[in-house]
Amino acid sequence: DNLLLFHGRVKLADLGLAKFAGASTASHTGLGTLGYLPPEAYDQHRLSNTVDLYSLAATYVKLRTGQEPFGENPTEIVRRQAAGEPIVEGLEPWEAEWVRAALAADPQQRPPDGAVKWVRRLYEVLRTGGKAAGNGGQATQAVVGGKAESQPAGKRPEVRVEPLGGDAASLEDALALVAPGGVIKLAEGTYRLRAPLIITQPVSIVGRGADRTRVVCDQRGFLLRCSAEGRFAAQGVRFEHSGNAPANVVEVAATDVCIEACWFLEGAADAEGTLGHGLVLSGGVRGLMRACTFARNGDCGVLLMEEAQPVLEANQCLENAQSGIAYFGSASGTARQNVCRNNQYDGIYLAEQAQPVLEANEGDLNCKRSKTPGERARESAG
């Protein structure tokens, strides 16, 4: 009853009963829903660190199959929970395996590294029909979170990049080494790309902070483009275009994203109005962009097109030549608590069928209307 469908997203309501992991539940006789709260909460009156994962997996069974995860009779629910026997009819065998692991009766037997990673792995299992992404031919086994995962032979789940030492000396070399879904860790320094970087597999790029880790390219088109089927994540990196060749800084299409505390700077515009953006999101992009800075780009700080529907939260869009944030096509999602100042035209611009939810954003009030790419092209042609 506390799961609400809101603009196509499931949200939790009534968090008055929320408690910290490790806290006692003895004072809450009505805490949680039978079959969705793990057995230790009843037997030991104690919440484990995997309580959220357990409840999420139980909810997944309900949403995926339409049936209660442990049945409807209280006696049956208690028995099945104690035995770690969820009702998984309707799930694929490889899908059911991941669900059973999260619904283990013993909290020590559940995946220990959190609900987010569990969801990512479940997504990969579903997407590949039970095989790890990129698992073609020979593979090695790596144990992550108590479960065996397949990794392509010779690929690494984590690659460290350092100018001197490390596993790789460049970001390009790191991409050749990292396994799908792996992490590339960039040390402090400037990494100059020899050519625009194209990413076609899920990966996370983690720097030491946007003021300390800098990825630069001076080529035409874009600095980095990701079209992976899976998650693209970046944290603590400054992506910066240099030179006069027209280019977007970063382009992401048809994937899930999580970008935090990154900078997108100096995109260079072209006469057609298609380049010069700090970050371009297109296709069906979902996910989160949080605490990022989009500044001094020759067009928009963030451009959202087609069916993109991410959450933009607590970002800064400053001194861009057009809009701070611009929505085109059927783009939607949510923009909240963003600061858009000193952009030449709009703080946030909506065009065509775009219908995002706008919440508590700040910006200049007396801005001009952004010019569409077509208007700018006609002006350039005289």
Secondary structure, DSSP 8 states (H G I E B T S, - for coil): --EEEETTEEEE--GGG---TT-B-TT-TT-S-TTTS-HHHHHSSB--TTHHHHHHHHHHHHHHHSS-TT-SSHHHHHHHHHHT----TTS-HHHHHHHHHHT-SSGGGS-TT-HHHHHHHHHHHHHTTTS-TT--SSEEEEEETTEEEEEETT-EEEEEE-SSSBSBSSHHHHHHHEEEEEEEEE-SEEEE-SS-EEE-S-EEEE-S-TTTEEEEE-SSEEEEEE--SSEEEEES-EEEE-SSS-EEEEEEESSEEEEES-EEE--B--TTSSS--SEEEETT-EEEEES-EEES-SS-SEEE-TT---EEES-EEES-SS-SEEE-TT---EEES-EEES-SS-SEEE-TT---EEES-EE-SS------HHHHHHHHT-
